[in-house]
Amino acid sequence: MPTALIVGASRGLGLELAKTLHSRNYQVFATTRSPDAHIRKELGSDFPQEINIVPNIDLEQEDAGKRIVSYLKGDLGLGVGKGGETKKLDLVIMNAGIFKADTLKDPSWEDLLEMHKVVSIAPVMVASHLYNSSLFAAPSKFILITSEGGSIAFRTREEGGSNYGHHSSKAAANMVGKLLSNDLYDQQVTVGLIHPGFMKTDMTKGVGYDKFYESGGAVEPSAAAETTVEFILNELPHDLSGSFWAPRGPRDIGQAERVLVPVLGEDLPTPLPLPW
């Protein structure tokens, strides 16, 4: 049975990724900020009992990667067993994110730091601890759920500015993914950067983006999870490691036509390779 670790899986896309992979016969390990019993009580039957919870993981904390590895090896038995058998991770998805709106008039130092810690710094620390603990299978995949918001090419004058923390942390995450793809290539770890689509989640609603749900073609997290998993498992070979993709295509990327049609032509493909 293949194994998958979802970092940030208590709600929204992360929860749906865990459920989708479980339905595809993966042994799933899912991190949450809450204790095991609390999250199971909160989600009830929405969280399959067979999914292994890695509790109390706060990606703002420096030791988050160390805590994940400790739990995987100690409580869940990954690594080298007593009989010499090994169980490692076939797939890791860094899904945890945070979005706090800001403008040039009123940026928050604390909010900017929080977004960068969770979105662009934590993936480095988690990848490092997994690598140093020899928990990546060969071959395996390490996926960063990022966003078209991290594409510098898509930030046009027509779209405007603001949301410095969101865009800069996602752009930094894209750079992290590219660098990881170089470091992990010879270890047969494929790194992918994925824009899963515009989704109807607490995060997007919390910054007022629910007013764009209809016009922007927003989808439920369950739909985004299906296309994301399908792309990761079947359309991301090792020679594309370090590339940036929108599995759902251009349909919910506001600046896609303006930026990409002059380069790629009228018929933009699905999945869509995204510009940095």
C-alpha positions as CSV (number, residue, x, y, z in Angstrom):
1,M,0.0,0.0,0.0
2,P,1.5,3.4,-1.0
3,T,1.8,6.0,1.7
4,A,1.0,9.8,1.7
5,L,1.6,12.6,4.1
6,I,-0.7,15.6,3.9
7,V,0.6,18.6,5.8
8,G,-2.4,20.7,6.8
9,A,-5.4,18.4,6.5
10,S,-8.0,19.4,9.0
11,R,-10.3,21.3,6.5
12,G,-10.8,22.5,3.0
13,L,-8.5,21.2,0.3
14,G,-6.2,19.3,2.7
15,L,-9.1,17.3,4.2
16,E,-10.3,16.5,0.7
17,L,-6.8,15.5,-0.5
18,A,-6.6,13.1,2.5
19,K,-10.0,11.6,1.7
20,T,-9.3,11.4,-2.0
21,L,-6.0,9.5,-1.5
22,H,-7.6,7.3,1.1
23,S,-10.2,6.4,-1.5
24,R,-7.4,5.4,-3.9
25,N,-6.0,3.0,-1.3
26,Y,-3.2,5.1,0.1
27,Q,-2.2,4.9,3.7
28,V,-2.7,8.5,4.6
29,F,-0.9,10.5,7.4
30,A,-2.6,13.8,8.0
31,T,-1.2,16.7,10.1
32,T,-3.5,18.9,12.1
33,R,-2.9,21.7,14.6
34,S,-5.4,20.1,17.0
35,P,-5.1,16.9,19.1
36,D,-6.3,13.6,17.5
37,A,-9.4,13.2,19.6
38,H,-10.5,16.9,19.1
39,I,-10.2,16.8,15.3
40,R,-12.1,13.4,15.0
41,K,-14.8,14.7,17.3
42,E,-15.1,17.9,15.3
43,L,-15.2,16.3,11.8
44,G,-17.0,13.1,12.8
45,S,-17.6,10.7,9.9
46,D,-16.1,13.3,7.5
47,F,-12.7,12.1,8.6
48,P,-12.3,8.3,7.8
49,Q,-11.0,6.4,10.8
50,E,-8.3,4.7,8.7
51,I,-6.5,8.1,8.2
52,N,-3.7,8.4,10.6
53,I,-3.6,11.8,12.3
54,V,-0.3,13.5,13.1
55,P,-1.6,15.9,15.8
56,N,-0.4,19.2,17.3
57,I,1.6,20.4,14.3
58,D,2.0,24.2,14.0
59,L,4.0,25.2,11.0
60,E,4.8,28.6,12.5
61,Q,7.0,26.7,15.0
62,E,10.6,25.9,14.2
63,D,10.3,22.3,15.3
64,A,7.3,21.4,13.2
65,G,9.3,19.2,10.8
66,K,11.1,17.5,13.6
67,R,7.8,16.8,15.4
68,I,6.3,15.3,12.2
69,V,9.2,13.0,11.7
70,S,9.2,12.0,15.4
71,Y,5.6,11.1,15.2
72,L,5.9,9.2,11.9
73,K,8.8,7.1,13.1
74,G,7.8,6.7,16.7
75,D,4.0,6.3,16.8
76,L,3.3,5.3,13.2
77,G,6.2,3.0,12.4
78,L,7.7,4.6,9.3
79,G,11.4,4.1,8.6
80,V,13.3,0.9,9.2
81,G,11.4,-1.7,11.2
82,K,12.9,-4.2,13.7
83,G,13.1,-6.9,11.0
84,G,14.9,-4.7,8.6
85,E,11.8,-3.9,6.5
86,T,11.3,-0.3,5.5
87,K,8.2,1.8,5.1
88,K,8.7,5.3,3.6
89,L,6.7,8.1,2.1
90,D,5.6,7.8,-1.6
91,L,3.9,11.2,-1.6
92,V,4.2,14.3,0.5
93,I,1.8,17.2,0.0
94,M,2.5,20.6,1.7
95,N,-1.0,22.0,1.7
96,A,-1.0,24.3,4.8
97,G,-1.5,27.9,4.0
98,I,-2.7,31.2,5.4
99,F,-4.0,34.3,3.6
100,K,-4.4,37.6,5.4
101,A,-5.3,40.6,3.2
102,D,-3.2,43.7,3.2
103,T,-2.6,47.0,1.3
104,L,0.3,49.4,1.0
105,K,-1.6,51.6,3.5
106,D,-1.8,49.1,6.3
107,P,0.5,46.1,6.1
108,S,1.0,44.1,9.3
109,W,4.5,42.9,10.2
110,E,3.1,40.0,12.2
111,D,0.8,38.9,9.3
112,L,3.5,39.1,6.8
113,L,5.8,37.0,8.9
114,E,3.1,34.4,9.7
115,M,2.3,33.9,6.0
116,H,6.0,33.5,5.1
117,K,6.6,31.1,8.0
118,V,3.8,28.8,7.0
119,V,3.9,29.0,3.2
120,S,7.6,29.4,2.3
121,I,9.8,28.6,5.3
122,A,8.0,25.5,6.7
123,P,8.3,23.5,3.5
124,V,12.1,23.8,3.6
125,M,12.2,22.6,7.2
126,V,9.8,19.7,6.7
127,A,11.6,18.5,3.5
128,S,14.9,18.8,5.3
129,H,13.8,16.6,8.3
130,L,12.2,14.0,6.0
131,Y,15.3,13.9,3.8
132,N,17.7,13.6,6.8
133,S,15.6,10.9,8.3
134,S,15.6,8.9,5.0
135,L,11.8,8.9,4.9
136,F,11.4,9.6,1.1
137,A,10.8,6.5,-0.9
138,A,12.7,6.2,-4.2
139,P,10.8,7.2,-6.3
140,S,8.5,9.6,-4.5
141,K,6.9,13.0,-4.9
142,F,7.0,16.2,-2.8
143,I,4.2,18.6,-3.8
144,L,3.8,22.2,-2.7
145,I,0.2,23.5,-3.0
146,T,1.0,27.0,-4.1
147,S,-1.0,29.4,-6.2
148,E,-1.1,31.4,-9.4
149,G,-0.9,34.3,-6.9
150,G,2.8,33.4,-6.7
151,S,3.4,34.1,-10.4
152,I,5.2,37.4,-11.0
153,A,4.1,37.3,-14.6
154,F,0.5,37.3,-13.7
155,R,0.7,40.5,-11.5
156,T,-0.4,43.0,-14.0
157,R,-1.2,46.7,-13.7
158,E,-4.8,45.8,-14.7
159,E,-5.1,43.5,-11.7
160,G,-3.5,46.1,-9.3
161,G,-1.3,45.6,-6.2
162,S,-1.9,44.9,-2.5
163,N,-1.9,41.5,-0.8
164,Y,1.9,41.6,-0.4
165,G,2.1,38.8,2.1
166,H,0.0,36.4,0.0
167,H,1.7,37.0,-3.3
168,S,5.3,37.2,-1.9
169,S,5.0,34.1,0.2
170,K,3.6,32.1,-2.7
171,A,6.4,33.4,-5.0
172,A,8.9,32.4,-2.3
173,A,7.3,29.0,-2.1
174,N,7.7,28.5,-5.8
175,M,11.4,29.3,-5.5
176,V,11.7,26.8,-2.6
177,G,10.1,24.2,-4.8
178,K,12.4,24.8,-7.7
179,L,15.5,24.6,-5.4
180,L,14.2,21.5,-3.7
181,S,13.7,19.9,-7.2
182,N,17.5,20.4,-7.8
183,D,18.5,19.1,-4.4
184,L,16.2,16.0,-4.5
185,Y,16.4,15.1,-8.2
186,D,19.1,12.4,-7.9
187,Q,17.2,10.9,-4.9
188,Q,14.3,10.3,-7.4
189,V,12.1,12.7,-5.5
190,T,9.9,14.6,-8.0
191,V,8.9,18.1,-6.8
192,G,5.7,19.7,-8.1
193,L,4.3,23.2,-7.6
194,I,0.5,23.1,-8.0
195,H,-2.2,25.8,-8.3
196,P,-5.2,23.7,-7.4
197,G,-7.8,26.2,-8.5
198,F,-10.0,29.0,-7.1
199,M,-11.9,27.3,-4.3
200,K,-14.9,27.9,-2.0
201,T,-13.1,27.7,1.3
202,D,-13.0,29.4,4.7
203,M,-9.7,31.0,3.6
204,T,-11.0,32.7,0.5
205,K,-14.3,33.7,2.2
206,G,-12.3,35.2,5.1
207,V,-10.6,37.7,2.8
208,G,-13.9,38.6,1.0
209,Y,-13.3,36.6,-2.2
210,D,-16.6,34.9,-1.9
211,K,-18.0,37.8,-3.9
212,F,-16.0,36.4,-6.9
213,Y,-17.1,32.8,-6.6
214,E,-19.6,32.9,-9.4
215,S,-17.6,35.1,-11.8
216,G,-14.3,33.5,-11.0
217,G,-15.5,29.9,-11.5
218,A,-14.8,28.8,-7.9
219,V,-15.2,25.1,-7.2
220,E,-15.6,23.0,-4.0
221,P,-12.4,21.7,-2.5
222,S,-13.5,18.1,-3.3
223,A,-13.5,18.9,-7.0
224,A,-10.1,20.6,-6.8
225,A,-8.7,17.6,-4.8
226,E,-9.7,15.1,-7.5
227,T,-8.0,17.0,-10.3
228,T,-5.0,17.7,-8.2
229,V,-4.5,14.1,-7.2
230,E,-5.1,12.9,-10.7
231,F,-2.4,15.3,-12.0
232,I,0.1,14.4,-9.3
233,L,-0.2,10.7,-9.8
234,N,-0.5,10.4,-13.5
235,E,0.8,13.6,-15.2
236,L,3.9,14.6,-13.3
237,P,6.9,12.5,-14.4
238,H,10.3,13.0,-12.9
239,D,11.6,15.0,-15.9
240,L,9.1,17.7,-15.0
241,S,10.3,18.0,-11.5
242,G,10.4,21.7,-10.3
243,S,7.7,22.8,-12.7
244,F,4.6,24.9,-11.9
245,W,1.1,23.8,-13.0
246,A,-2.6,24.5,-12.9
247,P,-4.2,21.0,-13.3
248,R,-7.6,22.6,-13.9
249,G,-6.3,24.8,-16.7
250,P,-6.8,28.6,-17.2
251,R,-10.5,28.7,-16.3
252,D,-10.1,30.4,-12.9
253,I,-6.9,32.4,-13.5
254,G,-8.0,36.0,-14.2
255,Q,-4.8,37.1,-16.0
256,A,-4.2,33.9,-17.9
257,E,-5.5,35.0,-21.3
258,R,-3.9,38.5,-21.0
259,V,-0.5,37.0,-20.2
260,L,-0.4,33.6,-21.9
261,V,-2.4,33.9,-25.1
262,P,0.3,36.1,-26.8
263,V,2.9,33.4,-25.9
264,L,0.9,30.1,-26.2
265,G,-1.9,31.0,-28.6
266,E,-5.6,31.1,-28.2
267,D,-6.1,27.5,-27.1
268,L,-4.6,27.4,-23.7
269,P,-4.0,23.8,-22.6
270,T,-5.3,21.9,-19.6
271,P,-3.3,21.1,-17.5
272,L,-1.7,24.5,-17.9
273,P,2.0,25.1,-17.3
274,L,2.3,28.4,-15.4
275,P,4.9,31.2,-15.7
276,W,7.1,32.2,-12.8
